[in-house]
């Protein structure tokens, strides 16, 4: 069994569309104030854009996502 955990930072673009920034192997003891402050700093920098549209413009939320994979089998030459 293989389990991975990501922290997903959810933003809205300037156009109101949803965008997610994923962090692999995050600290598991982060509180709302810490995560929200970091996300506000990302949004305030305005450094992520595509075709003139800010991609991480407004903070929407954050969540830990856990993914577990149970292999049934795997061939040796794969």
C-alpha positions in Angstrom: 0.0 0.0 0.0 1.3 3.4 -1.0 -0.1 6.5 0.6 0.7 10.1 -0.3 -0.5 13.4 1.2 -0.7 16.7 -0.5 -1.8 20.2 0.6 -4.1 21.7 -2.0 -4.2 25.5 -2.0 -7.4 26.6 -3.7 -7.6 30.0 -5.5 -9.8 31.9 -7.9 -8.3 33.5 -11.0 -9.0 37.1 -12.0 -11.7 35.6 -14.2 -13.3 33.8 -11.3 -12.2 30.3 -12.4 -10.8 27.8 -9.9 -7.1 27.0 -9.7 -5.3 24.7 -7.3 -1.7 24.8 -6.3 -0.5 21.4 -4.8 2.3 21.0 -2.2 3.9 17.6 -1.9 4.9 16.3 1.5 3.5 19.2 3.5 3.8 19.8 7.2 0.8 18.2 8.8 0.4 20.6 11.7 -0.4 23.8 9.8 -3.3 25.9 11.1 -5.7 28.0 9.1 -4.0 31.3 10.0 -0.6 30.1 8.8 -1.9 28.6 5.5 -4.1 31.6 4.8 -1.3 34.1 5.3 1.0 32.2 3.0 -1.8 32.0 0.4 -2.5 35.8 0.7 1.3 36.4 0.1 1.2 34.3 -3.0 -1.9 36.1 -4.3 -0.4 39.5 -3.5 2.8 38.9 -5.4 0.9 38.5 -8.7 3.7 36.5 -10.3 1.6 33.7 -11.7 -0.2 34.8 -14.9 -1.1 33.4 -18.2 -2.0 35.6 -21.1 -2.4 38.6 -18.8 -4.7 36.8 -16.3 -3.6 36.4 -12.7 -3.9 32.7 -11.9 -3.8 32.8 -8.1 -5.7 36.0 -7.5 -8.0 35.3 -4.6 -7.8 32.8 -1.7 -10.7 30.3 -1.6 -9.5 27.5 0.8 -7.1 24.8 1.5 -7.3 21.1 2.2 -5.1 18.0 2.8 -5.7 15.3 0.3 -4.7 11.7 1.1 -4.3 9.2 -1.7 -3.9 5.5 -1.1 -2.9 3.0 -3.8 -3.3 -0.8 -3.3 -1.6 -2.7 -6.1 -3.3 -5.9 -7.1 -0.3 -7.0 -9.0 2.6 -5.6 -11.0 4.7 -7.4 -13.7 8.4 -7.4 -13.4 9.1 -5.8 -16.8 6.7 -2.8 -16.1 
